[in-house]
Amino acid sequence: MTVTVEALDELVTALRTVLADDQILTSKTDRYNRARVPAPFPVHRWSERLPDLAVLPTSTEQVAGVVRIANELRVPVVPRDGGTGLTDGAVPLRGGIVVDVKRMNQVKELDLENRTVTVGTGISMLKLNEQLAKHDLFYPDDPASYPCSLVGGRIGTSGWSLIGSRYGHSRDLVLSFDHVLPTGEVMHVGDGIGHKISKSSSGYQLKHLFMGHQGTLGIATEATLKLFPKPEAELSPFWAFDNYDDAYRCVGALARAGVATFAGAVLFDEWKVAYLRRDDEAYIPQPNDVRALVCAVMYGYEDEVRPAGKRLFRIAKDHGARYLGDEISEGDWAARHDRYATPLHGRTKAGQVVPMSWHCEDAAVNYTNLPSVSRAWHEIVADLRRRTDVFDDWGMFTYTSGSTGVDYLTEIDVGIWEQQLDDRAWEMWVKAKRDIAAVALAHNGSISACHGSCREGEVDLVPQELGRGFDVMLDLKRTLDPNNIMNPGKYLLDRAYETGPHA
């Protein structure tokens, strides 16, 4: 708790002017349940990351009221949507109020003519698509956490989609949204000021400023999204390879082929295949001689997906691929969301099975640099593993980011035995994360293509990556959040208040 009992009483009294009693949660259980995210953090320091209370607003007006009160009383505010983020955006580092938007989950308007839907940001992609399916439409934002991540979280992180090569990622699919600023003011951001406009040349493109800020610039409350026809056909062939190099060349050729229905490709390296075979309960059994895997995914109408698939099959065969068959292919692709919720365990160096949590470090890397980055990242994790049993290398995924294959989201997955984390092991992990980020920058990549980069370790290199742009971030933060109430402690933005007239 970071506010005194007296101050907490004053805060609750003020919040009762905009919320009902059952929308204000102060119990220990409610606060603990909204304090952490799936990515491991030092459990022995969990109590340092508790909010003072949580609130459950049901409207933009209520969110604005909560933020306005917090700004007046100088209390930190942390937005929380699905809580599935992997870079601690929803973790309260300074206590304060967690604003849980899950009750803001209604479909406000479905516009069948303009192919848009307007929703509360507390709705998940799964629940939204269940409603859209009645109209043969779908919203193609497809993270690994698809069943439980919410639209608001996708905006706050500028999320990445598994089928983004065909449909785009969150930043492309969100047309506009209502946004509560750190002062409690409400603004609508989109291209221009339109609610359903996809392209405007009027003024600055503020929509992108308010996407991916990890809750440091306010809270999105209602969003208008692009819709697409629900695909009539899906083709997701999995191909096996004897070695990584052939698989790497194949995935590049698939992405460069220019097939219109191509929605994405995934490359599993040898470490990943070994881990899946060893410990992943969602894994579909495959032959023992498989050393690397490639999956390509196509969506569209039946009469366009099947012919396009033939082209990709020819490309894969030319690169030495072996098709694993319809049953394995369809099963593995269908299991892509399950892995997010699968109970996880890893192995010590002696082979003992122990409970582990999943952590992944991601980066945006050009295709030509993928092999070099892969080698460097595995060596960093191997060094950790040589020194302690707390960490286990769970291999790497590489996903196309765009339809041309210019760059890829590449992530290394690390199992962490959280019960064994202490200050020493945590410091080793933080340094490793910093080293992993440094490798991405040394290869002219970005620290993160998907999850953000505001955790200990990688966040230290954000000023290096952005250069003068980081100073602009500080200027914007200080201007829009003069009292530093929105998610303080993230992205090194406290530096905005260390110098200048506001210090």
Residue pairs with C-beta under 8 A, 6 or more apart in sequence:
1 8
1 50
1 52
1 95
2 52
2 76
2 94
2 95
2 96
3 11
3 52
3 75
3 95
3 96
7 73
8 26
8 52
8 53
10 73
11 52
11 53
11 69
11 73
11 75
11 97
12 24
12 26
12 53
14 69
14 72
14 73
15 24
15 55
15 66
15 69
16 24
17 65
17 69
18 61
18 62
18 65
18 66
18 69
19 55
19 56
19 57
19 62
19 65
19 66
22 56
23 55
23 56
23 57
23 58
23 62
24 53
24 54
24 55
25 31
25 53
25 54
25 55
25 56
26 52
26 53
30 54
31 50
31 51
31 52
31 53
31 54
31 98
32 46
32 50
34 51
34 54
34 80
34 83
34 90
34 98
34 100
35 46
35 49
35 50
35 51
35 91
35 92
35 98
36 46
36 49
36 83
36 91
37 83
37 84
37 85
37 86
37 88
37 89
37 90
37 91
38 83
38 84
38 86
38 340
38 357
38 358
39 85
39 86
39 87
39 88
39 357
39 358
39 359
39 360
39 455
40 357
40 358
40 359
40 416
40 418
40 421
41 49
41 88
41 91
42 421
42 422
42 423
42 426
43 418
43 419
43 421
44 421
44 422
44 423
48 93
49 91
49 92
49 93
50 92
50 95
51 78
51 92
51 95
51 96
51 97
51 98
52 75
52 95
52 96
52 97
53 97
53 98
54 80
54 97
54 98
54 99
54 100
55 66
55 97
55 98
55 99
55 100
56 100
56 102
56 103
57 63
57 66
57 99
57 101
57 103
57 104
58 103
58 104
59 104
59 221
60 178
60 180
60 186
60 221
60 222
63 99
63 101
63 104
63 180
63 219
63 221
64 180
64 184
64 185
64 186
65 184
66 77
66 97
66 99
67 77
67 99
67 180
67 181
67 182
67 183
67 184
67 218
67 219
67 485
68 183
68 184
69 75
69 184
70 76
70 77
70 96
70 97
70 485
71 182
71 183
71 184
71 483
71 485
74 483
74 485
75 96
75 97
75 485
76 92
76 94
76 95
76 96
76 97
76 485
76 486
76 487
76 488
77 96
77 97
77 99
77 182
77 219
77 485
77 486
77 487
78 90
78 91
78 92
78 96
78 97
78 98
78 99
78 215
78 487
79 90
79 98
79 99
79 101
79 152
79 156
79 215
79 219
79 487
80 90
80 98
80 99
80 100
80 101
81 90
81 101
81 102
81 121
81 122
81 149
81 150
81 151
81 152
81 153
81 154
81 156
82 124
82 145
82 148
82 149
82 150
82 153
83 90
83 153
84 143
84 145
84 148
84 149
84 153
84 340
85 153
85 156
85 157
85 214
85 451
85 452
86 359
86 360
86 451
86 452
87 157
87 214
87 448
87 451
87 452
87 453
87 454
87 455
88 454
88 455
88 490
89 153
89 156
89 157
89 214
89 215
89 452
89 454
89 487
89 490
90 98
90 153
90 215
92 98
93 487
93 488
93 489
93 490
94 488
94 489
96 485
99 219
101 120
101 121
101 122
101 150
101 152
101 219
101 221
102 122
102 150
103 122
104 120
104 121
104 122
104 123
104 152
104 221
104 222
105 119
105 120
105 122
105 123
105 124
105 127
105 150
106 119
106 120
106 123
107 117
107 118
107 119
107 123
107 128
107 131
108 118
108 119
108 120
108 222
109 116
109 117
109 118
110 117
110 118
110 131
110 132
110 135
111 117
111 118
111 196
112 135
112 137
114 196
115 137
115 226
115 227
115 228
116 175
116 196
116 224
116 225
116 226
116 227
117 128
117 132
117 139
117 224
117 225
117 227
118 195
118 222
118 223
118 224
118 225
119 128
119 151
119 222
119 223
119 225
120 151
120 221
120 222
121 150
121 151
121 152
121 155
121 177
121 220
121 221
121 222
121 223
122 150
122 151
122 152
123 150
123 151
124 146
124 147
124 148
124 149
124 150
124 151
125 139
125 141
125 142
125 143
125 146
125 147
125 149
125 151
125 154
126 146
126 147
126 148
128 139
128 151
129 138
129 139
132 138
132 139
132 227
132 230
133 230
136 229
136 230
137 227
137 228
137 229
137 230
138 227
138 228
138 229
138 230
138 231
139 173
139 225
139 226
139 227
139 228
140 161
140 163
140 166
140 167
140 173
140 228
140 299
141 151
141 154
141 159
141 161
141 167
141 169
141 170
141 173
141 225
142 161
142 162
142 163
142 164
143 149
143 154
143 159
143 160
143 161
143 162
144 162
144 336
144 337
144 339
144 340
145 337
145 340
146 337
146 340
147 337
147 340
147 341
148 340
148 341
149 159
151 174
151 220
151 223
151 225
152 219
152 220
152 221
152 223
153 159
154 170
154 174
155 170
155 174
155 177
155 210
155 211
155 220
155 223
156 211
156 212
156 213
156 214
156 215
156 220
157 170
157 212
157 214
157 450
157 451
157 452
158 169
158 170
158 171
158 208
158 211
158 212
158 452
159 169
159 170
159 450
160 169
160 170
160 399
160 401
160 409
160 449
160 450
161 167
161 168
161 169
161 170
161 173
162 264
162 266
162 297
162 336
162 399
163 263
163 264
163 297
163 299
164 172
164 263
164 264
164 401
164 402
165 255
165 262
165 263
165 264
165 265
165 400
165 401
165 402
165 403
166 261
166 262
166 263
166 264
166 299
166 403
167 173
167 228
167 263
169 401
170 211
171 207
171 208
171 211
171 212
172 226
173 225
173 226
174 207
174 211
174 223
174 224
174 225
174 226
175 190
175 191
175 194
175 195
175 196
175 197
175 198
175 223
175 224
175 225
175 226
176 188
176 189
176 190
176 191
176 194
176 195
176 196
176 197
176 207
176 223
176 224
177 188
177 189
177 190
177 207
177 210
177 220
177 221
177 222
177 223
177 224
178 186
178 187
178 188
178 220
178 221
178 222
178 223
179 186
179 187
179 188
179 189
179 210
179 218
179 219
179 220
179 221
180 186
180 218
180 219
180 220
180 221
181 187
181 217
181 218
181 480
181 481
182 217
182 218
182 480
182 481
182 482
182 483
182 485
182 486
183 480
183 481
183 482
186 221
188 195
189 206
189 207
189 209
189 210
190 197
190 200
190 207
190 224
191 197
191 198
191 199
191 200
191 205
191 207
192 200
192 202
192 203
193 202
194 200
195 224
196 224
198 226
209 217
209 476
210 217
210 218
210 220
212 452
213 491
214 452
214 454
214 487
214 490
214 491
215 486
215 487
215 490
216 477
216 481
216 486
216 487
216 490
216 491
216 493
217 476
217 477
217 480
217 481
217 486
218 480
218 486
231 299
231 300
231 301
231 305
232 300
232 301
232 302
232 305
233 298
233 299
233 300
233 301
233 302
233 305
233 306
234 297
234 298
234 299
234 305
234 333
235 297
235 298
235 305
235 306
235 308
235 309
236 295
236 296
236 297
236 298
236 329
236 330
236 332
236 333
237 295
237 296
237 309
237 312
237 313
237 316
237 323
237 324
237 329
238 293
238 294
238 295
238 323
238 324
238 328
238 329
238 332
238 333
239 247
239 250
239 293
239 294
239 295
239 296
239 316
239 321
239 322
239 323
239 324
240 286
240 287
240 289
240 290
240 292
240 293
240 321
240 322
240 323
240 324
241 247
241 250
241 290
241 291
241 292
241 293
241 294
241 319
241 320
241 321
241 322
242 289
242 291
242 292
242 320
243 270
243 291
243 292
244 269
244 270
244 291
244 292
244 371
244 374
245 371
246 292
246 319
246 320
246 321
247 267
247 268
247 269
247 292
247 293
247 294
247 319
247 321
248 267
248 292
248 370
248 371
249 319
250 294
250 315
250 316
250 319
250 320
250 321
251 265
251 266
251 267
251 294
251 398
251 400
251 405
252 367
252 405
253 315
253 318
253 319
254 262
254 265
254 294
254 296
254 312
254 315
254 316
254 405
255 262
255 265
255 367
255 400
255 403
255 404
255 405
256 404
256 405
257 311
257 312
257 315
258 403
259 298
259 308
259 311
259 312
260 300
260 304
260 308
261 298
261 299
261 300
261 304
261 305
261 308
262 296
262 297
262 298
262 308
262 312
262 403
263 297
263 298
263 299
264 296
264 297
264 399
264 400
265 294
265 295
265 296
265 297
265 399
265 400
265 405
266 293
266 294
266 295
266 297
266 397
266 398
266 399
266 400
267 292
267 293
267 294
267 370
267 397
267 398
267 399
268 276
268 292
268 293
268 294
268 295
268 395
268 396
268 397
269 292
269 374
269 395
269 396
269 398
270 291
270 292
270 395
271 378
271 393
271 394
271 395
271 396
272 293
272 394
272 395
272 396
272 397
272 413
273 286
273 290
273 291
273 292
273 293
273 395
274 395
275 393
275 394
275 395
275 413
276 283
276 395
277 283
277 285
277 286
278 347
279 344
279 345
279 346
279 347
279 353
280 339
280 342
281 342
281 343
282 335
282 338
282 339
282 342
283 335
284 328
284 331
284 332
284 335
286 293
286 324
286 328
294 316
294 321
295 329
295 332
295 333
296 312
296 316
297 333
298 305
298 308
298 309
298 312
299 305
300 308
313 323
316 323
323 329
344 355
344 356
344 357
344 358
344 415
345 353
345 354
345 355
345 356
345 415
346 353
346 354
346 356
346 392
346 394
346 415
346 417
347 353
347 354
347 392
348 354
348 389
348 392
349 385
349 389
350 389
354 389
354 417
355 417
355 418
355 419
356 392
356 415
356 416
356 417
356 418
357 415
357 416
357 418
358 394
358 413
358 414
358 415
358 416
359 413
359 414
359 415
359 416
360 411
360 412
360 413
360 414
360 451
361 377
361 411
361 412
361 414
361 433
361 436
361 437
361 458
362 409
362 410
362 411
362 448
362 449
362 450
362 451
363 373
363 409
363 410
363 411
363 436
363 437
363 439
363 440
363 445
363 446
363 447
363 448
363 449
364 401
364 407
364 408
364 409
364 410
364 440
364 445
364 446
364 448
364 449
365 373
365 407
365 408
365 410
365 440
365 443
365 445
366 406
366 407
366 408
366 443
366 444
366 445
367 405
367 406
367 407
367 408
369 443
369 444
369 445
370 398
370 408
370 410
372 443
373 410
373 439
373 440
373 443
373 445
374 396
374 398
374 410
376 439
377 396
377 412
377 436
377 439
378 393
378 396
378 412
380 432
380 435
380 436
380 439
381 391
381 393
381 412
381 414
381 432
382 393
383 432
384 390
384 391
384 414
384 428
384 429
384 432
385 391
385 392
385 393
387 428
388 420
388 425
388 428
389 417
389 420
390 416
390 417
390 420
390 421
390 425
390 428
390 429
391 414
391 415
391 416
391 417
391 429
391 432
392 414
392 415
392 416
392 417
393 412
393 414
393 415
394 412
394 413
394 414
394 415
395 412
395 413
396 410
396 411
396 412
396 413
397 410
397 411
397 413
398 408
398 409
398 410
398 411
399 408
399 409
399 410
400 408
401 407
401 408
401 409
401 449
407 445
407 449
408 449
409 449
409 450
410 449
411 450
412 436
416 429
421 429
429 457
430 456
430 457
431 457
432 457
433 455
433 456
433 457
433 458
434 457
434 458
434 460
434 461
436 458
437 447
437 453
437 457
437 458
437 460
437 461
438 461
440 446
440 447
441 447
441 461
441 464
441 465
446 465
447 453
447 458
447 461
447 462
447 465
448 458
453 459
453 461
453 462
453 491
454 462
454 490
454 491
459 490
459 491
459 492
460 492
462 470
462 491
462 492
463 470
463 492
466 473
470 492
473 491
473 493
473 496
474 493
474 495
474 496
475 496
477 484
477 493
477 496
478 496
478 497
478 500
478 502
482 502
484 493
484 494
484 496
484 497
488 494
496 502
497 503
